[in-house]
Amino acid sequence: MRKVGIHNFPDIDRVVYGKPAAEALNDEAVRLNANRVFLLVSRTLNTKTDEIEKIRRALDLRRNCAAHDPQASRRGRSSSEGSSS
């Protein structure tokens, strides 16, 4: 059963192509003088490829935010604990 909801996609200011994602995102962070970068990625992209790790290394990201799991608090654990993909 599908839940009903609305998702508002963020505005796209620019599209960079022809460059590896890690390099392009690092260049954009430098261009924007960004102090923080938020990556919104799928679990599959994060766990089944090395692309997100390449981006983390390029941006020197040291902290990781667990996947959003509204049911985790009911189960008494964080969403990054206990479930295997």
C-alpha positions as CSV (number, residue, x, y, z in Angstrom):
1,M,0.0,0.0,0.0
2,R,1.4,3.4,-1.0
3,K,1.3,6.3,1.4
4,V,0.0,9.6,0.2
5,G,2.4,12.6,0.4
6,I,4.1,15.4,-1.4
7,H,7.8,15.8,-2.2
8,N,9.1,19.2,-3.3
9,F,12.2,18.8,-5.3
10,P,14.9,21.4,-4.7
11,D,15.5,24.0,-7.4
12,I,18.3,23.1,-9.8
13,D,20.6,26.1,-10.4
14,R,23.2,24.4,-12.5
15,V,23.9,21.0,-14.2
16,V,27.6,20.0,-14.6
17,Y,28.4,17.2,-17.0
18,G,31.5,15.6,-18.5
19,K,33.2,15.5,-15.1
20,P,33.3,12.9,-12.4
21,A,30.7,13.6,-9.8
22,A,33.2,13.9,-6.9
23,E,35.3,16.5,-8.8
24,A,32.2,18.4,-9.9
25,L,30.7,18.5,-6.4
26,N,34.0,19.6,-4.9
27,D,34.3,22.4,-7.5
28,E,30.8,23.6,-6.8
29,A,31.5,23.6,-3.0
30,V,34.6,25.7,-3.6
31,R,32.7,28.0,-6.0
32,L,30.0,28.5,-3.4
33,N,32.4,28.7,-0.5
34,A,30.2,26.1,1.2
35,N,30.9,25.2,4.8
36,R,28.5,22.3,4.7
37,V,27.3,19.9,2.0
38,F,24.2,17.7,2.3
39,L,24.2,14.5,0.2
40,L,20.8,13.0,-0.5
41,V,21.4,9.6,-2.1
42,S,19.7,6.3,-2.3
43,R,20.8,3.4,-0.1
44,T,21.7,1.4,-3.2
45,L,24.0,4.2,-4.6
46,N,25.5,4.5,-1.1
47,T,26.1,0.8,-0.4
48,K,26.5,-0.9,-3.8
49,T,28.8,1.6,-5.5
50,D,31.9,3.6,-4.5
51,E,30.7,6.9,-5.9
52,I,29.5,8.3,-2.7
53,E,32.7,7.4,-0.9
54,K,34.6,9.2,-3.7
55,I,32.5,12.2,-3.1
56,R,33.0,12.0,0.7
57,R,36.8,11.8,0.1
58,A,36.8,14.7,-2.4
59,L,34.8,16.9,0.0
60,D,36.7,15.6,3.1
61,L,33.4,14.7,4.8
62,R,34.1,13.1,8.2
63,R,30.6,12.8,9.6
64,N,27.8,10.6,8.4
65,C,24.1,11.0,8.9
66,A,22.1,7.9,9.2
67,A,19.3,7.2,6.7
68,H,15.9,8.5,7.8
69,D,13.9,5.7,9.2
70,P,10.7,6.9,11.1
71,Q,10.1,3.4,12.5
72,A,13.6,3.1,14.1
73,S,12.6,4.8,17.3
74,R,9.8,2.4,17.7
75,R,12.2,-0.5,17.3
76,G,14.6,1.1,19.8
77,R,17.5,1.5,17.4
78,S,18.9,3.9,14.9
79,S,18.3,3.2,11.2
80,S,21.9,2.3,10.6
81,E,21.9,-0.5,13.2
82,G,20.8,-4.0,12.7
83,S,19.3,-4.1,9.2
84,S,21.3,-5.6,6.3
85,S,20.7,-4.6,2.7
